[in-house]
Amino acid sequence: MTCEFCGGETAKKMRKHHWLHGKLYVVENVDAEVCRECGERYYHATTLDVIDKLLEGKHKVKRSMEVEVVSL
């Protein structure tokens, strides 16, 4: 696939960082195309709907991780 923003080629990735209700989730096993040049990510709209529905309901947590937030 060709990136709509920079014209670079994309590669398949299987992870998404997803914000929902002010909380950050890392969702694995998600089909995505990510531009090798600029990093733009492409997801099918139905995939994003499935992720929202999964996270809105009860879901199994594979593991938790700490994330640092810093300011310049």
C-alpha angles and dihedrals in degrees: 000000000000120000113247091213107047105006093242124141121261130223130205116260129180104207134076132190105215131186118206125168092346094307126113120225131183108213117195130201093037119145109235140153115221124190112241091210108044104010096240110161127217124200130172111250092236089055090056091048091051091051092051092049091048093051094043091059133048110300137174115252112219093195141328127235136190117241123199120218116202136178131214 
